[in-house]
Amino acid sequence: MTDSALRPAPVLASTGLSIQFGGHVAVNEVTTRFDAGTLTAIVGPNGAGKTTYFNLLSGQLRSTAGQVHFKGEDVTRLNAAQRTAKGIGRAFQLTNLFPKLTVLENVRLAVQSRHRAGFNMLAVWRSRSDLIEQAAHYVSQVGLAARSGDQAAKLPHGDKRKLEVAILMALEPEILMFDEPTAGMSVDEVPVVLDLIARLKKQGDKTILLVEHKMDVIHSLADRIVVLHNGRLVADGAPAEVMASAIVQEAYLGARRTRESRRERAVAHA
Ligand SMILES: Nc1ncnc2c1ncn2[C@@H]1O[C@H](COP(=O)(O)OP(=O)(O)OP(=O)(O)O)[C@@H](O)[C@H]1O
């Protein structure tokens, strides 16, 4: 029996996935799979196509070629809401918060929408206090219990990002996608969100995709790294192996080194 015959079916897979904006191919025939219970970091230089690839997986963008499969089902033609209902959840950078509602109300709406998405008729009879209790659980998991009654709009940036994570958790998706979850956070806020992602990973039943620039974050969390460069997948494997590969040194670290050496030269000349 071959290895692939022994391997369980992936939770999410892309096959030849591509998108073109005018003459520019932002994601170019990306074929890969994401297995249950793993955390994959998607890395690459600025403009490599990471966010666009995320948009194609979650349905925010329609591909110009290729397919997306979720648990074996072709979801390529489904829109973002339909994919969310199936279990592909994505934390949005502040765009899915209701600014006038409180922290708890925002999360409660996510809990409610999950019950409706499952066509759970019992949900109709579910008491309001039950929904609130569930919402409060997620709010406290992200460390926002003290801010439950605050309006989302009035939260500092870091707390808004935590609220996004609470909303995502409340949807209880099988796949959790985070696009630079700590971007714009202060140094003391970063560990809270990373700890949350680490805890989600420890549960073992979630498939997590993470676009991240911070190498220390990737090293501490990722089981696997996928590298995009100019829209193409150029490396895919265990973190140590991928980071040591010549193509990554060239495509990703090379770009960073060039910036660093430019900075060093500037300092030397100063
Ligand atoms: N809607 C769009 N229309 C035209 N070009 C786009 C669009 N979205 C992305 N692009 C282009 O596609 C390429 C990939 O962009 P993308 O944002 O996916 O890169 P990224 O790897 O996420 O970059 P960063 O790390 O800077 O966020 C870039 O050249 C970008 O300018």
The ligand as a MOL file (V3000), in Angstrom:
LIG
                    3D

  0  0  0     0  0            999 V3000
M  V30 BEGIN CTAB
M  V30 COUNTS 31 33 0 0 0
M  V30 BEGIN ATOM
M  V30 1 N -7.9370 42.9240 -5.7160 0
M  V30 2 C -6.7290 42.9950 -6.2880 0
M  V30 3 N -6.5810 43.5860 -7.4860 0
M  V30 4 C -5.3700 43.6430 -8.0810 0
M  V30 5 N -4.2240 43.1350 -7.5590 0
M  V30 6 C -4.3310 42.5320 -6.3560 0
M  V30 7 C -5.5720 42.4350 -5.6540 0
M  V30 8 N -5.3520 41.7770 -4.4920 0
M  V30 9 C -4.0360 41.4860 -4.4560 0
M  V30 10 N -3.4190 41.9400 -5.5820 0
M  V30 11 C -1.9980 41.7860 -5.9130 0
M  V30 12 O -1.6940 40.4060 -5.7820 0
M  V30 13 C -0.4000 40.2370 -5.2190 0
M  V30 14 C -0.4870 39.4010 -3.9560 0
M  V30 15 O -1.0670 40.2000 -2.9130 0
M  V30 16 P -1.3350 39.6190 -1.4590 0
M  V30 17 O -1.9520 40.6990 -0.6590 0
M  V30 18 O -2.0580 38.3340 -1.5620 0
M  V30 19 O 0.1520 39.3290 -0.9550 0
M  V30 20 P 0.6400 38.9410 0.5210 0
M  V30 21 O 1.6110 37.8320 0.3480 0
M  V30 22 O -0.5200 38.6970 1.3880 0
M  V30 23 O 1.4150 40.2620 0.9410 0
M  V30 24 P 1.6390 40.9440 2.4030 0
M  V30 25 O 2.5690 40.0470 3.1480 0
M  V30 26 O 2.2520 42.2600 2.0680 0
M  V30 27 O 0.2770 41.0690 3.0400 0
M  V30 28 C 0.1720 41.6300 -4.9890 0
M  V30 29 O 0.9720 41.9760 -6.0940 0
M  V30 30 C -1.0740 42.4930 -4.9190 0
M  V30 31 O -0.8030 43.8030 -5.3390 0
M  V30 END ATOM
M  V30 BEGIN BOND
M  V30 1 1 1 2
M  V30 2 1 2 3
M  V30 3 2 2 7
M  V30 4 2 3 4
M  V30 5 1 4 5
M  V30 6 2 5 6
M  V30 7 1 6 7
M  V30 8 1 6 10
M  V30 9 1 7 8
M  V30 10 2 8 9
M  V30 11 1 9 10
M  V30 12 1 10 11
M  V30 13 1 11 12
M  V30 14 1 11 30
M  V30 15 1 12 13
M  V30 16 1 13 14
M  V30 17 1 13 28
M  V30 18 1 14 15
M  V30 19 1 15 16
M  V30 20 2 16 17
M  V30 21 1 16 18
M  V30 22 1 16 19
M  V30 23 1 19 20
M  V30 24 2 20 21
M  V30 25 1 20 22
M  V30 26 1 20 23
M  V30 27 1 23 24
M  V30 28 2 24 25
M  V30 29 1 24 26
M  V30 30 1 24 27
M  V30 31 1 28 29
M  V30 32 1 28 30
M  V30 33 1 30 31
M  V30 END BOND
M  V30 END CTAB
M  END
